[in-house]
Amino acid sequence: MSSQTLTVPRPVAERRRGEPSLFGALGIESLTIVFQPIVSLRDLRMVGLEALARFRGVREEPPDAWFARAETMGLGELLEVRAVRAAIQRLPEIPEPLFLSINVSPGTAGSPRLRRTIDGPGRRIVLEITEHTPVRDYDRLRVAVDELRRLGARVAVDDAGAGFAGLSHVVRVVPDLIKLDIGMIAGIERDPAKRSLVSAVSTLARATGSAVVAEGIETREQLVTLRTLGIDFGQGYLLGRPTSLDELLFANLGRPNPSEGSVRQP
């Protein structure tokens, strides 16, 4: 079975659900969800999967461009929730105790549509708060985060150390997971400043009860360095590329061992 594809619904079907013709308005022909492993750096066993949206449409553009276009058209929340829903539909196929990590913007984090979508499977969901623009109302974001946690979901700060997702952002959100940006990992084995910064984030995480996930691990040297710095979890091409769910679950990374208490779940 291949990764899930949602065909463009007919406009009349969209109207019956009370939503605009989302895909038609954006020129999207299909939405596919692929998955990338999040692993324990100690033994390379999977602890979770990140769901990533891929689009096919009249334009050949990366996923971020589709989400940006949807936002400019006032359809950003609808497209994000549609992608979240498509990812969650695969959750029954993902063995426990693996969690499913999904990206949402700060605005969508407070959406009633999102809360309805994760109500039920929330305990296995991590919502990664992406921050491509500055958060202007942290009080509102914290209320949204509290609502998501009441549904059982955990919250991650994505791309920490890049753009607007600095340490101040991490402190104000108090996430369950801190995901280090790929820019902090590239060349870390040769860069003492990056190692110091990652070590500082690790110390902050321990103080706040968060876990740290290093993104963009591409070399063995990076992996060894991150282990030395005490980073427990990671993802990147060295550990597994985004692929279909079936290919991922049967890859050579090994299956999670729920009885292995030494692998702390983030």
Protein Blocks (a to p, Z undefined) as FASTA:
>chain_A
ZZdddddddfklmmmnopacfklmnopabdcddddddddfklopafbdcdddddddfbdc
dfklmmmmmmmnopmmmmmmmmmmmmmmmmmmpccfbdcdddddfklmmpmklmmmmgoj
lmmpccddddfbccfblklmmmmmmmmmmnopacddehihiajlcfklmmmnopabdcdd
fklmgoplmmmklmmmmmmmmmmmmmnopacddehiabfklmmmmmmnopabdcdjklop
cddfklmmmmcnbpadfklmklccZZ
